């Protein structure tokens, strides 16, 4: 148990956040778990007011460690410095461990690399800032310290950080389109998300890139919110499906298209320490690249995947 004496009147969460040099969100978890007291009395409200001279005591929880698992893979690093890491996530790799996940995850790989952000409330975040589905590939940023994690999370919220996705779909879009429909859990199938009346706000922009004579089309998508399966759900409302996405209605056998052809291609952010505007391109994996070349020429692909062309119209 540790102690700090309040030097002025203020909210207990603000005083502790400043004292510990962590986000108020982390302090809030500490308070709500009953690990903070003022003058010997337990407080459960982050907004609790203290006055000058009050004694605040707090305790940290030990981080819950996951049992070590064998890591028999590596992940391509697109960029790394002392504050952050950008990787090109392969298909089939789960980002976060969960009770139902037995195989090694991206978090396990990060632990092996020595990247582990233990929070004061006893959970381990490992610097994961944004999520990406198991089968989806592409650019993912990881913070190496708590301050960087906090700054990148803020950028995610204010939309100064984001990604452009590439997807191969089964029928061409009629036109470039913005879908603004709320998303929540599908009431009939817990594995799926859906457009539901009281879901969370969800907004996606889609743009046509290349259309083949066989109906297959390469599109780009930009997210303005970050809901689970957002691109897949919004495409489904348009009667379109990503190749390989049998969960949301694409008709195929898995031996023909073994995974969802969705790729986070371009990531942009502001470096949390230097303030530099940065962009990262995550190269397509061989399976999606090979499929593309069945329908389009290398010259067509190269032109449309130029970052300047990709961002036009958004």
N, C-alpha and C positions, 0 to 999 in steps of 0.2 A: 504494500500500500504506500502511495506517495502523497505528499501534501503540497499545497500552494496557498499562499495568503493573498486574498484579493486586494489590489492596490487602489481600486476605485469601484464604484457601483456599476453593475452591468449584468447582462444575462450570463448565466453560468456556462452555457455552451460557447459564447464568444470569448470569455476569459480563458477557458481550457484550450480552445482551438489556437489561440495566440500563444499560450504558454507551451503547448506541445508542438506547435508549428505543423498542424495537420488541418484537414478540412473540417468544417462544422458538421458535415454529414457523418464523418467518423465519430466525432464527439457525441453526436445525437444517438448513435447506436450504443455507445458506451453508457450513456445516461439511461436509455430505455431498458438496458439489460441490468439495471440496478447496481452499477459499479461506481457510482459517484455519490458522495455525501457532502453536505454543507453543515459545518458545526456539529458533526456527529449524526445528523439526520439524513437518511437516504432521500435523494431527489429523483423524480422520474420524468420531469418536464424540462426540456432544453431551454425553455424561456424563463425558468426560475430565476428571480432577481436576487443577486447578492449585493452586500454593501461593503464598503472599505473595511478591511480587517477580518472579514469572514474567512474561515479556514475550509478550503475545499480539499477533500481527499478522494483519490481515485485508484482503481486497480485495473491492470491490463489482463486480458485473458490470454492464455497460451494458444497459439495458432494450432488449429486442427490439421494435422499432417495426413496426407493420403499415403497409403501403403505404396512403397516403390514398385514400379512396373518396368518391364524390360522395354527399352527404346531401340527398335530395330529399323529406324528410318531417320532421315534428316530432312530439314526444311530449308528451301532456298532463301537466303537473306538478301534482300534488295538494297538495304541501307542499314548502317548501324553506327551509333556514336555513344557517348557515355550516358545519354539521356533517353534515347529511344531506339527501337528496332522495327524495321518494316520487313515483313516476310511475304512470300508468295505461297499461300496455303494450298496444298494439294487436295484433290477430291478424296472423300472417305475418311478424312481426319476430323474427329470431333474436337471442338475448341475447349470446352469445359468438362471436367469430370462430373459424373453424376452416379447415383446408386445403380442405375441400369446400364452404365457404360463400363464394360470390363476391359476393353482394349486401351492402349496408351493414347493419350490425348495431346493436343498442342501444349496444354499447361504442363503435362509431364515432361515434354521436351524442353520447356522453359526452365523447369526445376533442374533438369540435368545440366542446363547451361548456367545455372546459378542465378537466374532471374526470379526473384520471389519477393513480392511486396506484402509483408505481414502487416495487417492493420491493427490498430490499437484495440479493436473489439474482437480480435481473435480469428478473423477469417483471412484467407489468403486470396488475393486477387490476381497476382502474377502479371499485373500490368495490362490485362486485356481491356481495351477501351471500347471496341465495338464488336458485335457478334457477326458470325457468318455460318450458314448452314453446313452440315456435314459434307454434303455432296458438292456444294458451291466452292469454286476455287478463287484464288486471287489475293489482292493486296489487303494486308491486315497490319495495323500499327500496334505496337506494344510499348508501354511506358516502363522505364527501368527504375523510377523512383516515384514517391508519392506526389511530389509537387508537379512533376511532368504529367502524371496520371490525371491529376485534378485539372490542369490547364487544358489537356487534350479533351477531357470530358466536357469542359465548358465550350470548347470549339465545336464539339459534336452537337451540343444543345443549341448554340447560336448559328449553326450551319456554316461556320467558316472552315470547317473540315468536312470532307465528303468524298464520295466515290462515284465513278461512272462505270456502269456494268455493261457487259456484252452478253447477248443471249441469242441462241438460234431457236426460232419458233416454227410451228407447223403450218401456219397460214399467214400470208402477209397482212400487216395492219392496213386499214383503209387509208389512214393518214397519221401524221404525227399527232399524239394525243396526250392530254394530262388527265389522269384518273385521280379523283378526290373522293374516296369512299372509306368509311370507318371499318376497321378490322378488329375481329375478336375471335375467340375460340369457336370452332364449328360445333353447335350443340349436339349433332348426331355422330360426330367422329372426332374424338379428342386428339387424334394425330394431326388434324387439319385445322387451318385457320380459315376464316370466311368473312365476307362483307356482312356485318350484322348491325342492326339499328342502333344499339348502344355501345358499339365498339369504340376503340381509340382512333382518333383522327389519323388518316393515312393518305399520303399524296405522292404520286409517282408520275414522272414525265417519261414518255416513250418516243423514240425517234427512229424512223426507218433508215437503214444504212445500205443494205444490198439485198435484192430480191432475185431468186433463181426461177427458172422456168418450171421447176418442180414444186413450186409453192413455198419451199423453205426460205426463210428470210432471216438475215442478220439485223438485229436491232440494238440500240443502246438505251439504257435506262438510267435515270437519275432519281435518287430518293430524296424527298424533302422531310420525311419522317423515317423512323427506324423500327417498323413492326416486324414480327416474325413472319417469314414467308411472304413479305409484302409484294415483291415483284411477281411472284407466282400467282398469288391471289388476285391481284389487279389485272394480270393478263387473262386469267380465267373469266373475269367479268366481261372481257372483250371477245370471249369465245376463242382465245388463242392460248397455246400451251408451249412451254419450253420443251425442246426435244429431250426425251428421257424422263420427263416429269409425270410418271404415271399416277402419282398421288393426286395430282390436280387435273387429270383427264387426258393426258397424252396417251394415245393407243400405240403400244409397242411391246415387243418382247425384250427383256433385259439383255439377252445375248446379242441383240442388234445395236442398241444404244444403252450402254451399261450405267450411265449416270446422267444427271441433269446438266445440260450444257449452259450453265450460267457462270460468268466469270467477272470478278471485281477487277477491272482492267486498269483504271487510273485512280489514284488516291492523291488528294491535295490537302495540305494543312499548313499552318504557320508554326515554325519551330518554337516550342514553348520557352526556350532560353534565348536564342539568338534573334527571334522575330523574323527570320527569313521565310519567305513564301516558298514552299517546296512542293514538287510533284513527283510521283513515282509511278512508273509503268510496270505492271506485273505481266510478263510474257505469257501467252497462252500455253497451256500444256499440250503435249503432242496429240492426245486423242481428239481434242476439240479443233486443234489446228488442222489435223488430217481430214476431219469431217468437213471443215470449211473449204478445203481445197478440192473437194469433190464437186462443189457447186460454183465456186468463184475462182478467178485467176489470182495468182500471187500479187500481180500489179493492183488489181481491184482491192484486195484485202489490205495491202500496204497503204494505199491511199486513204481508205476509210478508217484505218486504225491510227492514222496520224493524230496526235492529241489535239492539234488545232482544229482539224476537221470534226473530230469526235465531239468537241465542246460547242460547236456551232448550233445555234437554235435553242440553247437552254438559257 
